[in-house]
C-alpha cells in the first residue's frame, strides 16, 4: 500500500488537494482510502458526506473516514495498560483512556496508527491522508526520540530490548531493580512508536505532498518544513502549488526542482477549485491537476535510506554550517539548527567508528566503520 500525506499551511487548499487526488486515483482503478487527520476535518464537508472513525464506502474504489486521535491513542493505551503488572505500575494502570492528554503532533500520531491498520488489512492500494500541518507532522516524527530519552533516563532502557551499562548506571530507577512485567509495557510502547515511524519512512514509499500558494513559495516556512521532514526521514516528492503557472517564476521553479538537488521535490502547479462538490466533479479536478496521469510516480518511491550500519537522509536546503553531529548514549545525535534527531546505527555499541559526509545533492550520509 502506498501512502500520500497532504500537508500545508492553508487547511482549505490542503484538503482540496487531498480530496481531488483521492477521487482521481479511484477513477483510475486504485482502491483508495481517504483519511482526514484534522483537526478541522474538511474532507467530509467538501464531499458532502458525514464521515466517522470507520471507513465509509463512497463508491467501489473509494472509502473515507475521519481520524479521532484521542480514540486511536485510547485504544492503544488500553492494550498497553492491560499488560502492566507490579506495584510501581498500579497508578499507570488505573489511568483510563479518557484521561489521556492532547499534545502537539497528536493528529499525526493518530494518522500513523490508522495507516498501520490499513496496511495490515490489505484492502487498499493507496491511503491519502488529509493533514496534519507540517509542524504537527514533524513533532509526531520526533516523539519516538523523546520517549526513548525518557525511558533511558528513568529506567535505563534503550537500544530496542537491550540495556547499555552507561544508561543503567545513570538511570533514576534502573531496570535491574524493577520487575520485567513492570518495565515491559513502557518498552513495548516505545518500540511500537519507533516501528510506526519506520513503517512510514521514505524507504517504504510513503510520501508527503506539501500544498502551498505562489506567495508561500517565497517565504521561509516552506523550505523549513522540507528540511525538517528530510531530517526525520520523511520525503516530500511533490510541492503542489495551487495557482496559475504564470504566478511561479523561473527562479522558484529552479530552486524547487530535483534537477537542482536529489533531495528536493518536483513542482506541480495548477489551479484547483475548493468549492464543495460531488465526487464526479472532484475527480475531474484531480484529473486536471495531474494532467490525467497517475498520482503516484513509482520511480520516486525508490529511495533507500538505511542499510544496517549506514543511514542516508535526504534533507532539502541542508546547510552544512548549521549541522552538528555527536555521539551520546550509543546514539548519533544530529542537530540542524533548532531541530535534533537521534539516530540508531548498528555497530556503535560494539565500538565502531562513526563517519559522516554531506553529498552535494543535500544527502547526509552516516555510517559505522
C-alpha positions as CSV (number, residue, x, y, z in Angstrom):
1,X,0.0,0.0,0.0
2,X,1.2,3.5,-0.9
3,X,0.7,6.4,1.4
4,X,0.4,10.1,0.4
5,X,0.2,12.6,3.3
6,X,-1.0,16.0,2.3
7,X,0.2,18.9,4.4
8,X,0.3,22.6,4.2
9,X,-0.4,25.9,5.9
10,X,-3.7,26.5,4.3
11,X,-6.2,23.9,5.5
12,X,-8.8,24.5,2.7
13,X,-6.3,24.1,-0.1
14,X,-4.6,21.1,1.6
15,X,-8.0,19.3,1.9
16,X,-9.0,20.2,-1.6
17,X,-5.8,18.7,-3.0
18,X,-6.2,15.5,-0.9
19,X,-9.8,15.0,-2.0
20,X,-9.1,15.7,-5.7
21,X,-6.2,13.3,-5.6
22,X,-8.2,10.5,-3.9
23,X,-11.1,10.8,-6.3
24,X,-8.9,10.9,-9.4
25,X,-6.9,7.9,-8.2
26,X,-10.1,5.9,-7.5
27,X,-11.4,6.6,-11.0
28,X,-8.2,5.3,-12.4
29,X,-8.7,1.9,-10.7
30,X,-6.9,2.4,-7.4
31,X,-8.5,1.1,-4.2
32,X,-8.3,4.3,-2.2
33,X,-8.8,5.2,1.5
34,X,-9.2,8.9,2.1
35,X,-8.4,9.7,5.8
36,X,-8.9,13.2,7.3
37,X,-6.4,13.8,10.1
38,X,-7.9,17.1,11.2
39,X,-8.3,19.0,13.3
40,X,-10.8,20.8,11.1
41,X,-12.0,17.7,9.2
42,X,-12.9,19.5,6.0
43,X,-12.9,16.3,3.9
44,X,-16.5,15.3,4.6
45,X,-17.8,18.8,4.1
46,X,-16.1,19.1,0.7
47,X,-17.6,15.8,-0.4
48,X,-21.0,16.5,1.1
49,X,-20.7,13.3,3.3
50,X,-20.9,12.7,7.0
51,X,-17.8,10.8,8.0
52,X,-16.9,8.9,11.2
53,X,-13.9,7.0,12.6
54,X,-14.7,3.9,10.5
55,X,-14.3,3.7,6.7
56,X,-17.4,4.6,4.7
57,X,-17.6,3.2,1.2
58,X,-18.4,6.1,-1.1
59,X,-18.1,4.1,-4.3
60,X,-16.5,0.8,-5.4
61,X,-12.9,2.1,-5.2
62,X,-13.2,4.9,-2.7
63,X,-13.7,4.9,1.1
64,X,-13.3,7.7,3.6
65,X,-13.0,8.3,7.3
66,X,-12.2,10.9,9.9
67,X,-9.5,10.1,12.3
68,X,-10.1,10.7,16.0
69,X,-6.6,10.8,17.5
70,X,-7.7,10.5,21.1
71,X,-9.8,7.4,20.3
72,X,-6.9,5.8,18.4
73,X,-4.4,6.5,21.3
74,X,-7.0,5.5,23.8
75,X,-7.4,2.1,22.2
76,X,-3.6,1.7,22.0
77,X,-3.3,2.7,25.7
78,X,-6.0,0.2,26.7
79,X,-4.0,-2.6,25.1
80,X,-0.8,-1.4,26.8
81,X,-2.0,-0.9,30.3
82,X,-3.7,-4.3,30.4
83,X,-0.3,-5.9,30.3
84,X,1.1,-3.9,33.2
85,X,1.9,-5.8,36.4
86,X,3.6,-4.8,39.7
87,X,3.1,-2.2,42.4
88,X,5.1,0.5,40.6
89,X,2.7,0.5,37.7
90,X,-0.6,0.3,39.6
91,X,-1.3,4.0,39.2
92,X,-0.4,3.9,35.5
93,X,-2.8,1.0,35.0
94,X,-5.6,3.0,36.7
95,X,-5.3,5.8,34.1
96,X,-8.2,5.5,31.7
97,X,-8.2,6.4,28.0
98,X,-10.5,9.4,28.8
99,X,-7.7,10.9,31.0
100,X,-5.1,10.9,28.2
101,X,-4.0,14.5,27.3
102,X,-3.9,16.0,23.9
103,X,-0.5,17.3,22.7
104,X,1.2,18.8,19.7
105,X,1.5,16.1,17.0
106,X,-1.4,14.0,18.2
107,X,-3.2,14.3,14.9
108,X,-0.2,12.8,13.1
109,X,0.1,10.1,15.6
110,X,-3.5,9.1,15.0
111,X,-2.8,9.1,11.3
112,X,0.2,6.8,11.7
113,X,-1.9,4.3,13.7
114,X,-4.6,4.3,11.1
115,X,-2.0,3.9,8.3
116,X,-0.6,0.9,10.1
117,X,-4.0,-0.7,10.5
118,X,-4.9,0.0,6.8
119,X,-1.7,-1.6,5.6
120,X,-2.4,-4.8,7.6
121,X,-6.0,-5.0,6.2
122,X,-4.6,-5.2,2.7
123,X,-7.8,-3.8,1.2
124,X,-6.4,-0.6,-0.2
125,X,-3.8,0.3,-2.8
126,X,-3.4,3.9,-1.7
127,X,-4.0,5.8,1.5
128,X,-4.5,9.5,1.1
129,X,-4.1,11.4,4.4
130,X,-5.6,14.9,4.6
131,X,-3.3,16.6,7.2
132,X,-1.8,17.3,9.6
133,X,0.1,20.6,9.2
134,X,3.9,20.4,8.7
135,X,4.8,21.4,12.3
136,X,2.4,18.8,13.7
137,X,3.8,16.1,11.5
138,X,7.4,16.9,12.5
139,X,6.5,16.8,16.2
140,X,4.9,13.3,15.7
141,X,8.0,12.1,13.9
142,X,10.2,13.3,16.8
143,X,8.0,11.7,19.5
144,X,9.8,8.3,19.5
145,X,13.1,10.1,20.2
146,X,11.6,11.9,23.2
147,X,10.1,8.7,24.6
148,X,13.3,6.8,24.1
149,X,15.1,9.6,26.0
150,X,12.6,9.4,28.8
151,X,12.7,5.7,29.3
152,X,16.5,5.7,29.2
153,X,16.8,8.5,31.8
154,X,14.3,7.0,34.2
155,X,14.7,3.2,33.7
156,X,17.9,2.9,31.7
157,X,16.1,1.2,28.8
158,X,17.5,1.8,25.3
159,X,18.6,0.3,22.0
160,X,15.4,-1.8,21.4
161,X,15.1,-4.5,24.1
162,X,18.7,-4.0,25.2
163,X,20.1,-2.1,28.2
164,X,23.5,-0.5,28.0
165,X,25.8,-0.2,31.0
166,X,26.0,3.6,30.8
167,X,22.2,4.0,30.7
168,X,21.8,1.7,33.7
169,X,24.4,3.5,35.7
170,X,22.7,6.9,35.2
171,X,19.0,5.8,35.4
172,X,16.8,7.1,38.2
173,X,15.2,3.7,38.6
174,X,17.5,1.2,37.0
175,X,15.5,-1.5,35.2
176,X,17.6,-4.2,37.0
177,X,15.7,-3.2,40.2
178,X,12.3,-3.4,38.6
179,X,10.3,-6.5,37.6
180,X,10.3,-7.1,33.9
181,X,6.5,-7.2,33.9
182,X,6.6,-3.5,35.0
183,X,9.1,-2.3,32.5
184,X,7.9,-4.3,29.5
185,X,4.8,-2.2,28.6
186,X,6.8,1.1,28.5
187,X,9.5,-0.6,26.4
188,X,6.9,-2.1,24.1
189,X,5.1,1.3,23.7
190,X,8.4,3.0,22.8
191,X,9.4,0.2,20.3
192,X,5.9,0.4,18.8
193,X,6.2,4.1,18.1
194,X,9.7,3.7,16.6
195,X,8.4,0.9,14.4
196,X,5.5,3.1,13.2
197,X,7.8,5.9,12.3
198,X,10.0,3.5,10.3
199,X,7.0,1.9,8.6
200,X,6.0,5.3,7.0
201,X,9.6,6.3,6.2
202,X,11.0,7.2,2.8
203,X,12.2,3.7,2.0
204,X,8.6,2.3,2.3
205,X,7.3,4.6,-0.4
206,X,5.4,6.9,1.9
207,X,5.4,10.5,0.5
208,X,4.4,13.9,1.7
209,X,2.7,16.3,-0.7
210,X,3.3,19.8,0.6
211,X,0.5,22.2,-0.6
212,X,1.3,25.9,-1.0
213,X,0.3,29.1,-2.7
214,X,2.6,31.0,-5.1
215,X,3.1,33.6,-2.3
216,X,4.1,31.0,0.2
217,X,6.8,29.7,-2.1
218,X,8.7,32.9,-1.4
219,X,8.5,32.5,2.4
220,X,11.0,30.5,4.5
221,X,8.3,28.3,6.1
222,X,8.1,26.0,3.1
223,X,11.9,25.5,3.0
224,X,12.0,24.9,6.8
225,X,9.2,22.3,6.5
226,X,11.1,20.4,3.8
227,X,14.3,20.5,5.8
228,X,12.6,19.2,9.0
229,X,10.8,16.4,7.1
230,X,14.0,15.3,5.5
231,X,15.9,15.2,8.8
232,X,13.3,12.9,10.2
233,X,13.4,10.6,7.2
234,X,10.2,11.7,5.5
235,X,10.4,12.5,1.8
236,X,8.3,15.2,0.1
237,X,8.1,14.1,-3.5
238,X,6.0,17.0,-4.8
239,X,5.2,20.6,-4.0
240,X,1.6,21.2,-5.1
241,X,1.3,24.9,-5.8
242,X,-2.3,26.0,-6.2
243,X,-2.4,28.8,-8.6
244,X,-1.7,29.8,-12.2
245,X,1.6,28.7,-13.8
246,X,2.4,32.4,-14.6
247,X,2.5,33.1,-10.9
248,X,5.5,30.9,-10.3
249,X,8.7,32.4,-11.7
250,X,11.7,30.6,-13.2
251,X,13.8,31.2,-10.1
252,X,11.3,29.3,-7.9
253,X,11.0,26.5,-10.4
254,X,14.7,26.1,-10.4
255,X,15.1,26.2,-6.7
256,X,12.3,23.6,-6.1
257,X,13.5,21.0,-8.5
258,X,15.0,17.5,-8.3
259,X,17.4,18.6,-11.0
260,X,18.9,21.2,-8.5
261,X,19.2,18.5,-5.8
262,X,18.2,14.9,-5.4
263,X,16.6,15.8,-2.1
264,X,14.2,18.4,-3.5
265,X,10.7,17.7,-4.6
266,X,9.2,18.1,-8.0
267,X,6.9,21.1,-8.6
268,X,3.3,20.7,-9.6
269,X,1.5,23.9,-10.4
270,X,-2.2,24.1,-11.2
271,X,-5.5,25.8,-10.3
272,X,-7.8,23.9,-8.0
273,X,-11.4,24.9,-7.1
274,X,-12.0,24.1,-3.4
275,X,-15.8,24.6,-3.5
276,X,-17.7,21.6,-2.1
277,X,-18.9,19.4,-4.9
278,X,-20.0,15.8,-5.9
279,X,-17.3,13.1,-6.4
280,X,-17.5,13.4,-10.2
281,X,-16.5,17.0,-10.0
282,X,-13.6,16.3,-7.6
283,X,-12.4,13.5,-9.9
284,X,-12.4,16.0,-12.9
285,X,-10.5,18.5,-10.7
286,X,-7.9,15.8,-9.8
287,X,-7.6,14.8,-13.5
288,X,-6.8,18.4,-14.4
289,X,-4.3,18.8,-11.6
290,X,-2.5,15.6,-12.5
291,X,-2.9,16.1,-16.3
292,X,-5.0,12.9,-16.4
293,X,-2.0,10.8,-15.2
294,X,-1.1,8.7,-12.2
295,X,-1.0,10.4,-8.8
296,X,2.0,8.4,-7.5
297,X,5.2,8.0,-9.5
298,X,6.6,4.6,-8.8
299,X,10.1,5.7,-9.8
300,X,10.1,8.3,-7.0
301,X,9.4,5.6,-4.4
302,X,12.8,4.1,-4.7
303,X,14.9,6.0,-2.2
304,X,16.9,3.6,0.0
305,X,17.9,5.3,3.3
306,X,19.1,2.6,5.7
307,X,21.4,-0.4,5.4
308,X,22.1,-1.5,9.0
309,X,25.3,0.3,9.6
310,X,24.5,3.1,7.2
311,X,21.8,5.8,7.0
312,X,21.1,8.3,4.3
313,X,19.0,11.4,5.0
314,X,17.7,13.4,2.0
315,X,17.4,16.9,3.5
316,X,16.3,19.7,1.2
317,X,18.0,23.0,1.7
318,X,20.6,21.4,4.0
319,X,23.1,24.0,5.3
320,X,26.2,22.1,6.5
321,X,27.3,25.1,8.5
322,X,24.3,24.6,10.9
323,X,24.9,20.8,11.1
324,X,26.3,19.3,14.3
325,X,26.8,15.6,14.8
326,X,27.8,13.9,18.1
327,X,27.6,10.6,19.9
328,X,25.7,10.2,23.2
329,X,24.4,7.1,25.0
330,X,25.3,5.0,22.0
331,X,23.1,7.1,19.6
332,X,24.1,9.5,16.9
333,X,22.7,13.0,17.7
334,X,22.1,15.0,14.5
335,X,21.4,18.7,15.2
336,X,20.3,21.0,12.5
337,X,19.5,24.5,13.7
338,X,16.7,24.1,16.2
339,X,16.0,20.5,15.1
340,X,17.5,17.4,16.6
341,X,17.2,13.7,15.7
342,X,18.5,10.7,17.5
343,X,19.7,8.0,15.0
344,X,20.4,4.4,16.0
345,X,23.2,2.7,14.0
346,X,24.3,-0.9,14.3
347,X,27.9,-1.1,15.4
348,X,28.1,1.8,17.7
349,X,27.7,-0.2,20.9
350,X,30.5,-2.6,19.8
351,X,32.9,0.3,19.4
352,X,32.6,1.1,15.7
353,X,33.8,4.4,14.4
354,X,31.2,7.0,13.2
355,X,31.7,8.6,9.9
356,X,29.6,11.4,8.3
357,X,29.5,13.1,4.9
358,X,27.3,15.6,3.2
359,X,26.9,15.0,-0.5
360,X,26.4,17.9,-3.0
361,X,22.8,16.6,-3.5
362,X,21.9,17.5,0.1
363,X,22.2,14.0,1.3
364,X,23.6,13.4,4.8
365,X,25.3,10.0,5.0
366,X,26.1,8.4,8.3
367,X,27.9,5.1,8.6
368,X,29.9,3.0,11.0
369,X,33.4,1.6,10.2
